[in-house]
Amino acid sequence: MSARLLRLALPWLGIAAIGALAAWLRYGLIESPQLAPLCVAAQGPWWCDARQWLVLGFLDNVYGITALLAAAWALVVRGALSAWLAAALGLFALVLYGFQTGALALLVGCLCLLRVQARRQPAAQHRPGDRDAQPQP
């Protein structure tokens, strides 16, 4: 794999990893039928507090609002990191029940990231000097 291709694919792989983490949190920790009764008990395991904070986060739409703020920041800054953050937070919110705000932030973040990557890597047909008309001999 070339360095250019890796540089282009790395942010998208990071977004996919954030999506996998969010899916694991949702289906493995929050919605798991085996783990829910453990946290109802008075002396639950140590991770029950983290589970409770995750649930409170999506009940109050904290993830969606954070993703929208990141998307607005990405539109203003127009940088790769801000676009990646908006897309990653949007996907996180989308998976954790904030589907409307998360989808919008994911879309804005992905479009901003594509624009940044297209600006850095011009297409071959748009390079100066390519296919210039030459005088006949």
C-alpha positions as CSV (number, residue, x, y, z in Angstrom):
1,M,0.0,0.0,0.0
2,S,1.4,3.3,-1.0
3,A,2.0,6.1,1.6
4,R,-0.5,8.3,-0.3
5,L,-3.2,5.8,-0.2
6,L,-2.6,5.1,3.5
7,R,-2.7,8.8,4.3
8,L,-6.1,9.1,2.5
9,A,-7.5,5.9,4.2
10,L,-6.3,6.5,7.7
11,P,-9.0,9.0,8.8
12,W,-11.7,6.8,7.4
13,L,-10.4,3.8,9.2
14,G,-10.4,5.9,12.4
15,I,-14.0,6.8,11.8
16,A,-14.9,3.1,11.3
17,A,-13.1,2.3,14.6
18,I,-15.1,4.9,16.4
19,G,-18.2,3.3,14.9
20,A,-17.2,-0.1,16.1
21,L,-16.5,1.2,19.6
22,A,-19.9,2.9,19.7
23,A,-21.6,-0.3,18.5
24,W,-19.8,-2.3,21.2
25,L,-20.8,0.2,23.9
26,R,-24.4,0.1,22.7
27,Y,-24.9,-3.6,22.2
28,G,-22.3,-5.0,24.5
29,L,-22.6,-2.7,27.5
30,I,-25.9,-0.8,27.4
31,E,-28.4,-3.2,25.8
32,S,-26.9,-6.4,27.0
33,P,-29.6,-8.5,28.8
34,Q,-26.9,-10.3,30.8
35,L,-25.3,-7.1,32.2
36,A,-28.5,-5.1,33.0
37,P,-29.5,-7.1,36.1
38,L,-26.0,-6.7,37.5
39,C,-26.2,-2.9,37.6
40,V,-29.7,-3.0,39.3
41,A,-28.2,-4.5,42.4
42,A,-27.0,-2.2,45.2
43,Q,-23.4,-3.3,44.8
44,G,-22.9,-3.5,41.1
45,P,-19.6,-3.9,39.3
46,W,-17.3,-1.0,38.8
47,W,-18.4,-0.4,35.2
48,C,-22.0,0.2,36.1
49,D,-21.3,3.9,36.8
50,A,-19.8,4.3,33.3
51,R,-22.8,2.5,31.8
52,Q,-25.1,4.9,33.7
53,W,-23.2,7.9,32.4
54,L,-23.5,6.6,28.8
55,V,-27.2,6.2,29.2
56,L,-27.6,9.7,30.7
57,G,-25.6,11.1,27.8
58,F,-28.0,9.8,25.1
59,L,-31.1,10.5,27.1
60,D,-30.1,14.2,27.3
61,N,-28.8,14.1,23.6
62,V,-25.4,15.2,24.8
63,Y,-23.7,13.2,22.0
64,G,-25.9,14.7,19.3
65,I,-25.4,18.3,20.4
66,T,-21.6,17.7,20.8
67,A,-21.5,16.3,17.3
68,L,-23.4,19.3,15.9
69,L,-21.1,21.7,17.6
70,A,-18.1,19.8,16.1
71,A,-19.8,19.9,12.6
72,A,-20.2,23.7,12.9
73,W,-16.6,24.0,14.0
74,A,-15.6,21.9,11.0
75,L,-17.5,24.2,8.6
76,V,-15.7,27.3,10.1
77,V,-12.2,25.9,10.4
78,R,-12.2,23.7,7.3
79,G,-9.4,21.5,8.6
80,A,-8.8,17.7,8.5
81,L,-8.9,17.3,12.2
82,S,-12.1,19.2,12.7
83,A,-13.8,17.4,9.9
84,W,-12.7,14.0,11.2
85,L,-13.9,14.9,14.7
86,A,-17.3,16.0,13.4
87,A,-17.7,12.7,11.4
88,A,-16.5,10.6,14.3
89,L,-18.7,12.3,16.9
90,G,-21.6,12.1,14.4
91,L,-21.2,8.4,14.0
92,F,-20.9,7.9,17.7
93,A,-24.1,9.9,18.3
94,L,-25.8,8.1,15.4
95,V,-25.1,4.7,17.0
96,L,-26.0,5.8,20.5
97,Y,-29.6,6.8,19.7
98,G,-29.0,10.4,18.5
99,F,-29.9,9.5,14.9
100,Q,-31.1,12.9,13.6
101,T,-28.3,15.1,15.0
102,G,-25.7,12.4,14.5
103,A,-26.6,11.8,10.9
104,L,-26.3,15.5,10.1
105,A,-23.0,15.8,11.9
106,L,-21.7,12.7,10.2
107,L,-22.7,14.0,6.8
108,V,-21.1,17.4,7.3
109,G,-18.0,15.9,8.8
110,C,-17.6,13.4,5.9
111,L,-18.1,16.1,3.2
112,C,-15.7,18.4,4.9
113,L,-13.1,15.6,5.2
114,L,-13.6,14.7,1.5
115,R,-13.1,18.4,0.5
116,V,-9.9,18.6,2.6
117,Q,-8.5,15.5,1.1
118,A,-9.4,16.6,-2.5
119,R,-7.7,19.9,-1.9
120,R,-4.5,18.1,-0.8
121,Q,-4.5,15.4,-3.5
122,P,-5.3,17.0,-6.9
123,A,-6.6,14.6,-9.5
124,A,-4.2,13.6,-12.3
125,Q,-6.2,15.3,-15.0
126,H,-6.0,18.7,-13.3
127,R,-2.2,18.9,-13.0
128,P,-0.7,21.8,-14.8
129,G,1.2,20.8,-18.0
130,D,-0.8,17.7,-18.5
131,R,-2.2,17.3,-22.0
132,D,-1.1,20.7,-23.2
133,A,-1.5,21.3,-26.9
134,Q,1.9,21.0,-28.7
135,P,2.7,22.6,-32.0
136,Q,3.0,20.3,-34.9
137,P,6.5,19.6,-36.1
